[in-house]
């Protein structure tokens, strides 16, 4: 019993030490040199205020897929999925090239569709 209690105290001490350290992004402290590198921001797909999508599984365990329903789900979620992918690609381009156009694209595909 004493041996088990010792392990609990040791584990608590390790966790407390780890929790005391501030989380840090791998991008903190790294600067991006801005450039005029070209970046073609894709035209956004039509975007609706609501989404009509339902589950494409046919059983209670969510293990059997109805392909027609899955295709309807993909179609219904296509616009927000592409917006997320495009924002990520533009952010990657900004981080690697410093492109002002890529940074503007991140803003345009992320923010403007959220406030409409």
C-alpha positions as CSV (number, residue, x, y, z in Angstrom):
1,X,0.0,0.0,0.0
2,X,2.8,2.4,0.9
3,X,4.6,1.5,-2.4
4,X,1.4,2.4,-4.4
5,X,1.0,5.7,-2.5
6,X,4.6,6.6,-3.3
7,X,3.9,6.1,-7.0
8,X,0.8,8.2,-6.8
9,X,2.8,11.1,-5.2
10,X,5.6,10.7,-7.8
11,X,3.1,10.8,-10.6
12,X,1.3,13.8,-9.2
13,X,4.7,15.7,-8.9
14,X,5.6,14.9,-12.5
15,X,2.2,16.0,-13.7
16,X,2.4,19.2,-11.7
17,X,5.8,20.0,-13.2
18,X,4.6,19.3,-16.7
19,X,1.5,21.4,-16.2
20,X,3.5,24.4,-14.9
21,X,5.3,24.7,-18.2
22,X,3.6,27.0,-20.6
23,X,2.3,25.5,-23.8
24,X,4.2,26.9,-26.8
25,X,3.4,26.8,-30.5
26,X,6.2,25.7,-32.8
27,X,5.6,28.9,-34.7
28,X,6.2,31.2,-31.6
29,X,9.3,33.3,-32.1
30,X,9.6,32.7,-35.8
31,X,9.1,35.6,-38.1
32,X,8.0,35.5,-41.7
33,X,9.7,37.8,-44.1
34,X,6.9,39.3,-46.2
35,X,7.2,38.9,-50.0
36,X,5.2,39.8,-53.1
37,X,5.2,36.1,-54.2
38,X,2.1,35.4,-56.2
39,X,-0.7,33.3,-54.8
40,X,-3.9,32.4,-56.6
41,X,-6.8,32.3,-54.1
42,X,-9.5,30.0,-55.4
43,X,-13.0,31.3,-55.9
44,X,-15.1,30.1,-53.0
45,X,-18.0,27.7,-53.7
46,X,-21.5,28.9,-53.0
47,X,-22.0,29.0,-49.3
48,X,-25.3,28.6,-47.4
49,X,-26.2,29.8,-43.9
50,X,-27.4,26.3,-43.1
51,X,-26.5,22.8,-44.0
52,X,-28.9,20.0,-44.8
53,X,-26.9,16.9,-44.0
54,X,-27.8,13.7,-42.2
55,X,-26.0,10.6,-41.2
56,X,-25.2,8.1,-43.9
57,X,-25.0,5.1,-41.6
58,X,-27.9,2.7,-41.7
59,X,-27.5,0.9,-38.4
60,X,-27.4,1.9,-34.8
61,X,-23.7,1.0,-34.5
62,X,-22.7,3.4,-37.3
63,X,-20.9,0.6,-39.1
64,X,-22.9,0.1,-42.3
65,X,-22.7,2.9,-44.9
66,X,-25.4,3.8,-47.4
67,X,-23.4,5.0,-50.4
68,X,-26.2,7.2,-51.7
69,X,-26.6,9.0,-48.4
70,X,-22.8,9.4,-48.1
71,X,-22.6,11.0,-51.5
72,X,-25.4,13.4,-50.4
73,X,-23.5,14.2,-47.2
74,X,-20.3,14.9,-49.2
75,X,-22.3,17.2,-51.5
76,X,-23.9,19.0,-48.6
77,X,-20.6,19.6,-46.8
78,X,-18.5,20.3,-49.8
79,X,-18.4,24.1,-49.4
80,X,-17.2,24.3,-45.8
81,X,-14.8,21.4,-46.4
82,X,-13.2,23.2,-49.3
83,X,-13.0,26.5,-47.4
84,X,-11.1,24.8,-44.6
85,X,-8.7,23.1,-47.0
86,X,-8.1,26.3,-49.0
87,X,-7.5,28.3,-45.8
88,X,-4.9,25.7,-44.7
89,X,-3.2,25.7,-48.1
90,X,-3.0,29.5,-48.1
91,X,-1.7,29.6,-44.6
92,X,1.0,27.0,-45.5
93,X,2.0,29.1,-48.5
94,X,2.2,32.2,-46.3
95,X,4.4,30.4,-43.8
96,X,6.8,29.0,-46.5
97,X,6.9,32.0,-48.9
98,X,5.9,35.0,-46.9
99,X,3.4,35.8,-49.7
100,X,1.1,38.8,-48.8
101,X,-1.4,37.4,-51.3
102,X,-1.5,34.1,-49.5
103,X,-2.1,35.9,-46.2
104,X,-4.9,37.9,-47.7
105,X,-6.4,34.7,-49.1
106,X,-6.5,33.1,-45.6
107,X,-8.4,36.1,-44.4
108,X,-10.8,36.2,-47.4
109,X,-11.7,32.5,-47.3
110,X,-11.9,32.3,-43.5
111,X,-13.4,35.5,-42.2
112,X,-15.6,36.8,-45.0
113,X,-17.7,33.6,-45.1
114,X,-18.2,33.6,-41.3
115,X,-19.7,37.1,-41.1
116,X,-22.1,36.9,-44.1
